[in-house]
């Protein structure tokens, strides 16, 4: 499945946690973080876990629709 870019995106700021950036990205796209992650095919119950452990496949799934790849 090819994901289309999100309608709006925001750049991560230096030293920002991944969960914080995901919250900003979801907010600017008028959805919850869980909805955003489900849309791009990531099933995670607590997005803050990304601040401690995230695999490259998940990062790629996030980067493409966020226009960071």
C-alpha positions in Angstrom: 0.0 0.0 0.0 1.3 3.4 -0.9 0.6 6.2 1.6 -0.2 9.6 0.4 1.4 12.6 2.1 -0.6 14.1 5.0 -2.4 17.3 4.1 -0.3 19.3 6.6 3.0 18.7 8.2 5.3 20.2 10.7 9.1 19.8 11.1 10.5 18.2 14.2 12.4 20.7 16.4 15.9 19.8 17.8 15.7 17.6 20.8 12.0 17.1 20.5 10.7 13.7 21.6 9.0 11.6 18.9 5.8 11.5 20.8 5.7 15.3 21.1 6.2 15.7 17.4 3.5 13.1 16.7 1.1 15.0 18.9 1.8 18.2 16.9 1.5 16.4 13.6 -1.8 14.9 14.6 -3.1 18.2 15.9 -2.3 20.1 12.7 -4.1 17.4 10.8 -7.2 17.6 13.1 -7.0 14.1 14.5 -5.8 12.2 17.5 -2.3 10.5 17.6 -3.9 7.0 17.6 -5.9 7.9 14.5 -2.8 9.2 12.8 -0.8 6.1 13.6 -3.7 3.8 12.5 -3.9 5.7 9.2 -0.3 5.0 8.4 -0.5 1.4 9.6 1.1 1.5 13.0 -0.8 -0.2 15.8 0.6 1.1 19.1 -1.4 1.6 22.3 0.9 4.2 23.9 2.7 6.5 21.4 5.1 7.6 24.2 6.8 4.2 23.9 8.3 5.5 20.7 10.5 7.8 22.9 12.3 4.7 24.3 12.2 2.1 21.5 11.2 2.5 17.8 12.2 0.3 14.9 13.3 1.6 11.5 10.2 0.2 9.7 7.9 2.3 11.9 10.1 5.4 11.3 9.8 4.9 7.6 6.1 4.5 7.8 5.9 7.8 9.7 8.4 9.7 7.5 6.7 9.1 4.2 3.3 10.6 4.9 4.9 13.3 7.0 7.0 14.3 4.0 10.3 13.8 5.8 11.6 11.0 3.5 
